[in-house]
Amino acid sequence: HRQAGNPRGDPRIDQQLAWYLKHPEYIERTFSRAAPYLHYIVAEVEARGLPLELAVLPVIESAFEPYAYSRARASGLWQFIPDTAARFGLRQDFWYDGRRDIVSATRAALDYLEWLHETFNGDWLLAIAAYNCGEMAVDRQVRANMARGLPVDFWHLNLPRETQGYVPRLLAMTRLVRSPDDYGLEFSGIPNEPYFQRVDTGGQVDLSVAARIAGLTVSELYELNPAYHRFATAPNGP
């Protein structure tokens, strides 16, 4: 699989790596939350032939907290803001917020990342940076560097401070995930098998009833269906 790029010598990656190594409890907590979702996300990334680093992006975006909500009104594992969610086909209404739908939001996030990758001429680090701060912000800096005859890769752009840390944070995390033993870390095992499957209910259903039929607690059902913010699924689906 193609890698998003991982220049080992950049001090920004080393700084993020050092933070993670000082907070192993954060990593353990995050990946325990990831357990219901990670197999599905990895499978979707692999099916498209995308860099596996992208499967770890929800660690950076939301720490795999499906109800994460930011000051910028970004929501869900993939932290979509309302406008971008609408652009990529995620419905948001009284019953349902597609930004928190594990399946639909993963599809939308990978669609968006593929579009950004194409927009930035196959540069994954620019695509990932644009996922954080928006394609217009990255494009402005690329054009500014071009006008001055400067390199236009991520490491040479004058991007917002958050974005300057965002890409190294992802690269540091993927380094840990790929070789935890090298850093004296141990992750809780996530079984290499699907955790959930989709069921067509044939119509609106009360989530507490669905949980009882499925043999789950209501909280477990909501953990797998965080897009529903009422007592039941939407009358018109999904």
C-alpha positions in Angstrom: 0.0 0.0 0.0 1.1 3.6 -0.7 2.3 5.5 2.3 1.3 9.1 3.0 5.0 10.0 3.6 7.0 9.8 6.8 10.3 11.8 6.8 11.9 10.4 9.9 14.2 13.4 10.5 11.6 16.2 11.0 11.6 17.5 14.6 7.9 18.1 14.5 7.2 14.4 14.2 9.7 13.7 17.0 8.0 16.2 19.3 4.6 14.6 18.7 6.1 11.1 19.2 7.6 12.2 22.5 4.2 13.4 23.7 2.6 10.1 22.9 5.3 8.2 24.6 4.8 10.3 27.8 1.0 9.5 27.7 0.6 5.8 27.1 -2.7 5.9 28.9 -4.1 8.2 26.3 -3.1 5.8 23.5 -4.6 2.8 25.4 -7.9 4.7 26.1 -8.2 5.8 22.5 -7.6 2.4 20.9 -10.0 0.8 23.4 -12.6 3.2 22.1 -11.5 2.4 18.5 -12.2 -1.3 18.9 -15.8 -1.3 17.5 -14.8 0.8 14.5 -11.2 0.2 13.4 -11.6 -3.1 11.5 -14.3 -1.5 9.4 -12.3 1.6 8.7 -9.1 -0.3 7.8 -11.1 -2.5 5.5 -12.6 0.5 3.7 -9.2 2.1 3.3 -7.6 -1.1 2.0 -10.5 -1.6 -0.4 -9.7 1.7 -2.1 -6.0 1.1 -2.1 -5.3 4.2 0.0 -2.5 4.8 2.5 -3.2 2.9 5.8 -2.3 6.1 7.7 -5.7 7.4 6.8 -7.3 4.7 9.0 -5.6 6.3 12.0 -6.9 9.8 11.2 -9.9 9.5 13.6 -7.3 9.2 16.5 -6.1 12.8 15.6 -9.6 14.1 14.8 -11.7 12.7 17.6 -9.7 10.2 19.6 -12.3 7.7 18.3 -15.0 9.4 20.3 -18.1 9.1 18.1 -19.9 11.9 19.9 -17.0 14.3 19.7 -18.1 17.9 18.9 -15.7 20.8 18.4 -16.0 24.6 18.8 -16.0 24.8 15.0 -19.2 22.6 15.0 -17.4 19.6 13.7 -18.9 16.3 14.7 -18.2 12.5 14.7 -15.2 10.3 14.4 -14.1 12.2 11.2 -15.1 15.6 12.5 -17.1 16.9 9.6 -18.4 20.5 9.8 -22.0 20.9 8.5 -21.1 22.4 5.1 -18.4 19.9 4.2 -20.8 17.1 5.4 -23.5 18.4 3.1 -21.0 18.5 0.2 -20.2 14.9 0.6 -23.8 13.6 1.0 -24.2 13.4 4.8 -27.7 14.1 5.8 -28.3 16.1 9.0 -31.9 16.5 10.4 -34.1 16.2 13.4 -33.6 12.5 13.7 -30.2 11.8 12.3 -26.7 13.3 11.9 -24.8 11.5 9.1 -21.6 13.0 10.4 -21.8 10.5 13.3 -22.8 7.5 11.2 -19.8 5.2 11.2 -20.4 3.8 7.8 -21.6 6.9 6.0 -19.1 9.3 7.5 -16.2 6.9 6.7 -17.4 6.8 3.1 -17.6 10.6 3.0 -14.2 11.1 4.7 -12.5 8.8 2.2 -14.3 10.4 -0.7 -13.1 13.8 0.6 -9.5 12.7 1.1 -9.4 11.2 -2.4 -10.7 14.4 -3.8 -8.1 16.4 -1.9 -5.4 14.0 -3.1 -6.4 14.6 -6.7 -6.7 18.4 -6.1 -3.2 18.6 -4.7 -1.6 16.6 -7.6 -1.1 13.3 -5.6 0.5 14.8 -2.5 -1.0 13.0 0.4 0.5 15.3 3.1 -1.1 18.3 1.5 -4.4 16.4 1.2 -4.3 15.6 4.9 -3.3 19.2 5.8 -6.3 20.4 3.7 -8.6 18.0 5.6 -7.7 19.9 8.7 -7.6 23.5 7.6 -9.5 23.5 4.3 -8.3 23.2 0.7 -8.4 27.0 0.1 -6.0 27.7 3.0 -3.5 25.1 1.6 -4.0 26.3 -2.0 -3.2 29.9 -1.0 0.1 28.9 0.6 1.0 26.6 -2.3 0.5 29.5 -4.7 2.4 31.9 -2.4 5.4 29.6 -2.3 5.3 29.0 -6.0 5.3 32.8 -6.6 8.5 33.1 -4.4 10.2 30.1 -6.0 10.0 28.1 -2.8 9.2 24.4 -2.3 5.5 23.6 -2.1 5.5 20.4 0.0 3.8 20.4 3.4 7.0 21.0 5.3 7.7 24.3 3.6 4.2 25.9 3.7 3.2 28.6 6.2 0.1 26.9 7.4 -2.0 27.5 10.6 -0.3 26.4 13.8 -2.9 23.7 14.4 -2.3 22.2 10.9 1.5 22.4 11.4 1.0 20.0 14.3 -1.8 18.0 12.8 0.2 16.2 10.0 3.2 15.4 12.3 0.8 14.1 14.9 -0.7 11.7 12.4 2.7 10.5 11.2 3.9 10.0 14.7 0.8 8.0 15.6 1.2 5.8 12.5 4.8 5.2 13.4 3.7 3.9 16.8 0.9 1.8 15.4 3.3 0.2 12.9 6.0 -0.6 15.4 4.8 -0.4 19.0 7.5 -2.8 20.2 10.2 -0.3 19.0 8.9 2.2 21.6 8.1 -0.2 24.4 4.3 0.1 23.9 1.6 -2.5 23.9 -1.8 -2.0 22.4 -4.9 -3.9 23.4 -5.5 -6.4 20.6 -8.3 -5.6 18.2 -9.6 -8.8 16.6 -9.1 -9.0 12.8 -12.8 -9.6 12.1 -15.9 -7.4 11.6 -17.3 -6.1 14.8 -20.7 -5.1 13.4 -23.0 -5.7 10.5 -25.9 -3.6 9.0 -29.5 -4.8 9.4 -32.4 -3.4 7.4 -35.2 -2.9 9.9 -37.8 -2.3 7.2 -39.0 0.9 8.8 -38.7 3.1 11.9 -37.7 1.3 15.0 -37.4 2.3 18.7 -33.7 1.9 19.6 -34.4 0.3 23.0 -36.5 -2.3 21.3 -33.8 -2.9 18.6 -31.2 -3.3 21.4 -33.4 -5.9 23.2 -33.9 -7.9 20.0 -30.1 -7.8 19.2 -29.2 -8.8 22.8 -27.3 -5.6 23.4 -27.6 -2.9 26.1 -29.1 0.4 24.8 -25.7 2.1 25.3 -24.0 -0.6 23.2 -26.5 0.0 20.4 -26.0 3.7 20.5 -22.2 3.2 20.4 -22.7 1.5 17.1 -25.4 3.9 15.9 -24.3 7.3 17.2 -25.9 9.1 14.2 -29.4 8.7 15.8 -30.0 11.5 18.4 -33.6 10.6 19.2 -35.3 7.5 20.7 -35.8 5.9 17.3 -34.4 5.7 13.8 -35.6 8.2 11.3 -39.1 7.6 9.9 -37.8 7.7 6.3 -34.5 5.9 7.0 -31.7 5.0 6.9 
